C-alpha cells in the first residue's frame, strides 16, 4: 500500500474543511470549535483550531491521507507541523474575499520552504458566485506564475467530489520538483522480491 499525504491550506473560510468532508471515505476528524472573535464570526460560525483529517483509498495500492490546516494566523505553528512529510499541497482561495490574490500569495509564501520539493496546486473556490471584484482565472494564474511558473491553478467548487479529486490527482501525477522529491517517490515504490532459482 502506498500512502500519500496531501495538505489543504488557505485562509479561514476558503473551504478546507468542506473539501476533506466532501472527499473522505471515513468520517473526518474535525477540530472545530465555536468561533468567538468578531473577525471570525463574521465569516463562519465554527473554526478549525488544530487540523482536519480524512482518508480516501484510490485503489488497492494507493491511499491518500487528507490534512486541513487551521486558517487563523494565530495557529500558524500547525502549518509547519502539518507541512512536514507532505507529498502535495493544495492552496485554496475564496474568490469572494475582498483581496483573494493577496491572501493566496500570503499562504504560498508561508509554505514556500515546502514548495521547493513538494508539488502544489491552487484551487479558486466559489468562482461561480458574484464577487466584489472583477478578477478572472487568468489574473490568479498571472500572480502565481510570477513566482511559480509551473504551478497549476484551477477553478473549483469544493463541494463537488470530482473537483476535489481533480486537485488531488494533479498532485499525485505531478513531476518531482527536485532530487529530494525523486528520492521520496522512490522510497514509496515497492521493493522487488528476489526469486530464488530452482535447484536442478
Residue pairs with C-beta under 8 A, 6 or more apart in sequence:
1 61
1 62
1 63
2 61
2 62
2 63
2 188
3 63
3 64
3 65
3 188
4 62
4 63
4 64
4 65
4 87
4 88
4 172
4 188
5 64
5 65
5 67
5 85
5 86
5 87
5 88
6 64
6 65
6 66
6 67
6 86
6 87
6 88
6 89
6 90
6 168
6 171
7 67
7 68
7 69
7 82
7 83
7 86
7 88
7 89
7 90
8 16
8 19
8 20
8 52
8 66
8 67
8 68
8 69
8 90
8 92
9 16
9 68
9 69
9 79
9 82
9 89
9 90
9 91
9 92
9 107
9 110
9 111
10 16
10 69
10 71
10 90
10 91
10 92
10 93
10 94
10 103
10 104
10 107
11 71
11 93
11 94
11 97
11 103
11 106
11 107
12 40
12 43
12 44
12 47
12 71
12 72
13 43
13 44
13 71
13 94
14 71
14 92
14 93
14 94
14 97
14 125
15 92
15 94
15 123
15 125
15 126
15 158
15 159
16 48
16 52
16 68
16 69
16 71
16 92
17 28
17 30
17 32
17 48
17 52
17 68
18 158
18 159
19 66
19 68
19 90
19 92
19 158
19 164
19 167
20 28
20 52
20 53
20 54
20 66
20 67
20 68
21 28
21 30
21 52
21 54
22 158
22 159
22 160
22 161
22 164
23 54
23 56
23 66
23 161
23 164
23 165
23 168
24 54
24 55
24 56
24 66
25 54
25 55
25 56
25 57
26 54
26 55
28 52
28 53
28 54
28 66
29 51
29 52
29 53
29 54
30 48
30 52
31 48
31 49
31 50
31 51
31 52
32 46
32 47
32 48
32 49
32 52
33 46
33 47
33 49
34 45
34 46
35 41
35 44
35 45
35 46
35 47
40 47
40 72
47 70
47 71
47 72
48 68
48 69
48 70
48 71
48 75
49 70
49 75
50 70
50 75
50 78
51 67
51 68
51 69
51 70
51 78
51 82
52 66
52 67
52 68
53 65
53 66
53 67
53 68
54 65
54 66
55 63
55 64
55 65
55 66
56 63
56 64
56 66
56 168
57 63
57 64
58 64
62 172
64 168
64 172
66 168
67 82
67 86
69 75
69 78
69 79
69 82
70 78
70 79
76 110
79 110
79 111
83 89
83 111
83 114
86 114
86 118
87 118
87 119
87 171
87 172
87 184
88 118
88 119
88 120
88 121
88 168
88 171
88 172
88 174
89 111
89 114
89 115
89 118
89 119
89 120
89 121
89 171
90 120
90 121
90 122
90 123
90 167
90 168
90 171
91 104
91 107
91 108
91 111
91 120
91 121
91 122
91 123
92 122
92 123
92 125
92 158
93 100
93 103
93 104
93 122
93 123
93 124
93 125
93 140
94 100
94 103
94 125
94 126
95 124
95 125
95 126
95 127
95 129
95 131
95 135
96 126
96 129
96 131
96 132
97 103
98 132
98 133
100 124
100 133
100 135
100 140
101 135
101 139
101 140
101 143
104 122
104 140
104 143
104 144
105 143
105 147
108 115
108 120
108 122
108 144
108 147
108 148
111 120
114 120
115 148
115 177
116 177
116 178
117 177
117 178
117 180
117 181
117 184
118 177
118 181
119 171
119 174
119 175
119 176
119 177
119 181
120 148
120 151
120 171
121 151
121 152
121 153
121 154
121 167
121 170
121 171
121 174
122 140
122 144
122 151
122 152
122 153
122 154
123 153
123 154
123 156
123 158
123 163
123 167
124 137
124 140
124 153
124 154
124 155
124 156
125 156
125 157
125 158
126 157
127 137
127 155
127 156
127 157
128 157
137 153
137 155
140 153
141 153
144 151
144 153
145 151
152 170
154 163
154 166
154 167
154 170
156 163
156 164
156 166
156 167
157 163
158 164
176 182
176 184
176 185
